[in-house]
Amino acid sequence: MAEKENGLEGTAVDAAGSMVEESGAIVPEHAELTALLEDARGKADAHWDQCLRLQAEIDNLHKRSERDLANAHKFALERFAAELLPVRDSMEMGLAAFDAEGADIGKLREGVELTLQMLTGAMDKFRIQEVNPMDEPFNPEFHQAMSIQERSDVAPNTVVTVVQKGYLLNERLIRPAMVIVSKAPPG
């Protein structure tokens, strides 16, 4: 009787209203199947969304690690360079002291000059560039003003004295040049 009413052969309706196959297995009604399917689709969509987010996070992590690695390679010598700068400054001051004393110590001077040339070559090899802005306009991105002098012989805001040279590593400032800058005299 139930088989013919529902149009399904081999099934019957039990007392609870669920369809029962001749084998005895309970077959859910259409509304229950639709609800289960929607629930499964919702979970599948949530998992797909989670998968896409994780993939994007992995891509971002990969890009960030590549950028960090590139920066590590590019600026790995920054501390090394910062340690070398006082050595260079001391050598330059030593050469200046030889000139001031006027002593004839040619061989010692020649040795210091050669050492300075070797140090300069090593710095060039590691792409450490000197910032010596003498007679250039003051640039606060690369220069640090130590003092201002009134000067009428040069344009205002011009570097008139370099107290200490600055340096770049791979075009990135590692120490600004310390300078004295001109200003126009009053009147």
C-alpha positions in Angstrom: 0.0 0.0 0.0 2.7 2.6 0.9 4.8 1.5 -2.0 2.1 2.5 -4.5 1.1 5.7 -2.7 4.6 7.2 -2.7 5.5 5.9 -6.1 8.5 4.0 -4.7 8.7 0.3 -5.2 10.6 -1.7 -2.6 10.0 0.9 0.2 7.4 1.3 2.9 6.5 4.0 5.4 7.0 3.1 9.1 5.1 4.4 12.0 7.4 7.4 12.4 6.9 8.5 8.8 10.4 7.5 7.6 10.7 5.4 4.5 11.9 1.9 5.1 13.4 -0.3 2.3 12.5 -3.9 2.1 16.0 -4.6 3.6 15.0 -2.8 6.7 17.3 0.3 6.3 15.7 3.6 7.1 15.8 6.1 4.2 15.5 9.8 5.3 12.8 11.9 3.7 13.5 14.5 1.0 13.6 17.5 3.5 16.1 15.7 5.7 18.4 14.9 2.7 18.2 18.5 1.6 19.2 19.7 5.1 22.1 17.2 5.3 23.3 18.3 1.8 23.1 22.0 2.8 25.0 21.3 6.0 27.7 19.3 4.0 27.9 22.1 1.5 28.3 24.7 4.2 31.1 22.8 5.8 32.8 22.3 2.5 32.5 26.0 1.7 34.0 26.8 5.2 36.8 24.4 4.6 37.5 25.8 1.1 37.5 29.3 2.5 40.0 28.2 5.3 42.1 26.5 2.6 42.3 29.7 0.5 43.2 31.8 3.6 45.9 29.3 4.5 47.3 29.3 1.0 47.4 33.1 1.0 49.1 33.1 4.4 51.7 30.6 3.1 52.3 32.8 0.0 52.7 35.9 2.2 55.1 34.1 4.5 57.1 32.9 1.5 57.4 36.4 0.1 58.3 37.9 3.5 61.0 35.3 4.1 62.4 35.9 0.6 62.5 39.7 1.3 64.1 39.1 4.7 66.7 36.8 3.2 67.5 39.3 0.4 67.9 42.1 3.0 70.0 39.9 5.2 72.3 39.2 2.2 72.3 42.9 1.2 73.0 44.4 4.6 74.9 41.5 6.4 78.1 43.6 6.5 76.4 46.7 8.1 77.9 46.0 11.5 81.2 45.1 10.0 81.2 48.4 8.1 80.3 50.4 11.2 83.2 48.8 13.0 85.6 49.8 10.2 84.7 53.4 10.1 86.5 54.5 13.3 89.6 52.7 12.0 89.5 54.7 8.9 88.9 58.0 10.8 91.9 57.2 13.1 94.1 56.6 10.1 93.1 59.8 8.5 93.8 61.7 11.7 97.2 60.0 12.0 98.1 61.2 8.5 97.0 64.7 9.5 99.2 64.6 12.6 102.2 63.7 10.6 101.7 66.8 8.5 101.2 69.0 11.5 104.4 67.9 13.2 106.5 68.4 10.1 108.7 65.5 11.0 110.4 63.6 8.2 109.1 60.2 8.7 108.4 59.3 5.1 108.5 55.6 5.4 106.0 55.6 8.2 103.7 57.9 6.3 104.0 55.8 3.2 103.0 52.7 5.2 100.0 54.5 6.7 99.0 55.7 3.2 99.2 52.2 1.8 97.2 50.8 4.7 94.5 53.5 4.1 94.5 52.6 0.4 94.0 48.9 1.2 91.2 49.8 3.6 89.6 52.0 1.0 89.9 49.1 -1.5 88.2 46.7 0.9 85.4 49.2 1.5 84.9 49.6 -2.2 84.8 45.9 -2.6 82.0 45.6 -0.1 80.2 48.6 -1.7 80.8 51.0 1.2 80.7 54.5 -0.3 82.0 57.7 1.2 79.7 60.8 1.7 82.0 63.8 1.5 79.6 66.8 0.8 82.2 69.6 0.8 80.8 72.7 -1.1 77.5 70.9 -1.7 74.0 72.0 -0.6 73.1 70.7 2.9 71.0 67.5 2.6 69.5 66.4 6.0 69.0 62.9 4.6 72.8 62.4 4.3 74.3 65.1 6.5 74.2 66.1 10.1 74.8 69.8 10.8 77.2 70.3 13.7 77.3 74.1 13.4 76.3 77.0 11.3 78.8 79.7 10.1 77.9 83.1 8.6 79.6 83.2 5.2 79.2 85.7 2.4 81.5 83.9 0.0 79.2 80.9 -0.5 75.5 80.4 -0.9 73.4 79.9 2.2 72.8 76.3 3.3 76.1 75.1 1.7 78.5 72.6 3.5 81.6 74.6 4.2 83.4 72.1 6.4 83.2 68.3 6.7 84.0 67.4 10.3 83.5 63.7 9.7 82.6 61.9 6.4 79.5 59.9 6.1 79.1 56.5 4.6 76.6 54.4 2.6 76.3 50.7 2.4 74.6 49.5 -0.8 73.2 53.1 -1.1 71.8 52.9 2.4 73.1 55.5 4.9 75.0 53.9 7.8 76.5 57.2 9.1 75.6 60.7 8.1 78.4 63.2 7.3 78.9 65.6 10.2 79.2 69.1 8.6 79.3 72.8 9.2 76.8 74.7 7.1 76.9 78.3 5.9 74.2 80.9 6.4 73.9 84.4 5.0 75.4 87.2 7.2 72.8 89.6 8.6 71.9 92.6 6.5 
